[in-house]
Amino acid sequence: MHQQSYRLTEKDAIEIWLRYWGGEFQHHIAASYGVNPGRVNEVIKRKRLVGSETIALSMRRDH
């Protein structure tokens, strides 16, 4: 039986941006969500969950 893959949410994508900007490797971020590193790369390359970068940037400025 095929196990359903985890689908990244906007909240996940925001956290991905923050972790990526903090210097964490994409494959480490992907492993923590149990997804293929390509899914994290799609967020970083602005192919998925596009608005998440703007939200993450505003959160980063607030801290």
C-alpha positions in Angstrom: 0.0 0.0 0.0 1.3 3.4 -1.0 1.8 5.9 1.9 0.5 9.4 1.2 3.2 12.0 0.9 3.3 15.0 3.2 2.2 18.2 1.5 4.0 21.4 2.6 1.7 24.1 3.9 2.2 27.9 3.8 3.2 27.7 7.5 5.8 25.1 6.5 7.1 27.3 3.6 7.5 30.3 5.9 9.5 28.2 8.3 11.6 26.8 5.3 12.5 30.4 4.3 13.5 31.3 7.9 15.6 28.1 8.2 17.2 28.6 4.8 18.1 32.2 5.5 19.6 30.9 8.8 22.0 28.8 6.8 20.4 25.4 7.1 20.9 23.0 4.2 17.8 22.3 2.0 18.2 18.5 2.4 18.2 18.9 6.2 15.1 21.0 6.1 13.4 18.5 3.8 14.3 15.6 6.1 12.6 17.3 9.0 9.4 17.4 7.1 9.8 13.9 5.6 9.7 15.3 2.0 12.0 15.1 -1.0 14.5 17.9 -1.1 13.0 19.0 -4.4 9.9 20.1 -2.6 11.9 22.5 -0.4 13.8 23.7 -3.5 10.5 24.5 -5.2 9.7 26.9 -2.3 13.2 28.5 -2.5 13.0 28.8 -6.3 9.5 30.4 -5.9 7.6 27.7 -7.8 5.4 26.8 -4.8 3.7 28.7 -2.0 5.0 32.0 -3.5 3.6 34.4 -0.9 5.4 32.6 1.9 8.7 34.5 1.2 7.1 37.9 1.8 5.5 36.7 5.1 8.7 35.2 6.3 10.6 38.3 5.4 8.2 40.4 7.5 8.5 37.9 10.4 12.3 38.1 10.2 12.3 41.9 10.4 10.0 41.8 13.5 12.6 39.7 15.4 
